[in-house]
Amino acid sequence: MEVKYPLVFIFLIVLGIVLFLGKKRTSISSMLNIQSDHLKDQLYGNIDINKINWKKRCRIAGLLFLIISASGIQIGTKVKPVERKGVDLIFTVDVSISMNAEDVKPSRLEKAKFEISQIIRQLKGDRVGIIVFAGASHLYLPLTADYEAAILFLDEIDTEMIPTQGTDISSALNTGLSTFSDKSEKFKVLILITDGEDHEGKAITIAEKAAQTGIIIHAVGVGSVSGSLIPVLDKNTGNASYKKDRNGKLITSTLNEGILQDIARAGNGIYVRFDNRAAHNKVLTDSIKKMEKKTISTHEFSEYEDQYQLFGVMALSMFLVSFFIPTKKINSTSKEI
């Protein structure tokens, strides 16, 4: 049992104690100090004392039920079956240092995070997970239906999460595919979000194998074909500079759309670019919505059930009964003085 408004419930307890300690039957004759039996007969001749007492009891009961109702009493539990239908959706997010490039404002990574959050907010019933990768990859957020938690995790992603630099798309795809634990390969989508470099060269082969099992792989390119320098912040001085190669030349990071288009084609998915123009996250969202959905989980949850309505009806009933109880004796005879 739970009480939504404990102060009201405490008042109820105090009131009950006061009523119990102050319980004393007081008659009209004692109040008026009437000693004459003849006068008592005249006063009580047509009054049914028993019914008067019942009226009092009903009023007190009605008041108690009303206080209980006002306290928001919750008793017992209710069990409700919950069935969710959707797909398992994995975002594989590139966190290599090249994602700090600012050819997409405010940066490639921040743009990607924003678009992912927009997709997550439009999901209904689907489970979502996040993998981060650079020169290596790891599962950052396991599959979950808690979208608020997913967005909180997403906000914390940055380019310092993985010390091994590079852009190993093959490793990201392998980690993503291993995250799908269900034996059924249908109802699964992997969205690859990167600027397109693949140092291993096996990504297309992995995408083809995944497609053969029914897993869909979409590819999202973040950046521009013209490319951009890569900002680097010196942690000691706080000064900003740009990444250089071993020969001291500035590195320009460009979007490799070709490999991403090939991956999407091999994975039976679509290719989308996130740049400074209008976002295309709606294309991905629509594609997910059109997919056949599976029952992800069927479970039951219990919670305390509100009972204030019942006590409110009982209080009203007691007041109505009290109002309609007659106090006059039925078939009573008048007595002469």
Secondary structure as UniProt FT lines:
FT   STRAND          2..3
FT   HELIX           6..21
FT   HELIX           28..32
FT   HELIX           37..44
FT   TURN            45..46
FT   HELIX           49..70
FT   TURN            71..72
FT   STRAND          73..86
FT   STRAND          88..94
FT   HELIX           97..100
FT   HELIX           108..121
FT   STRAND          127..133
FT   STRAND          137..144
FT   HELIX           147..155
FT   TURN            159..160
FT   HELIX           169..179
FT   STRAND          188..194
FT   HELIX           203..212
FT   TURN            213..214
FT   STRAND          216..222
FT   STRAND          228..229
FT   STRAND          231..233
FT   TURN            235..237
FT   STRAND          240..242
FT   TURN            246..247
FT   STRAND          252..253
FT   HELIX           257..266
FT   TURN            267..268
FT   STRAND          271..274
FT   HELIX           281..289
FT   STRAND          294..306
FT   HELIX           308..324
FT   TURN            330..331
//
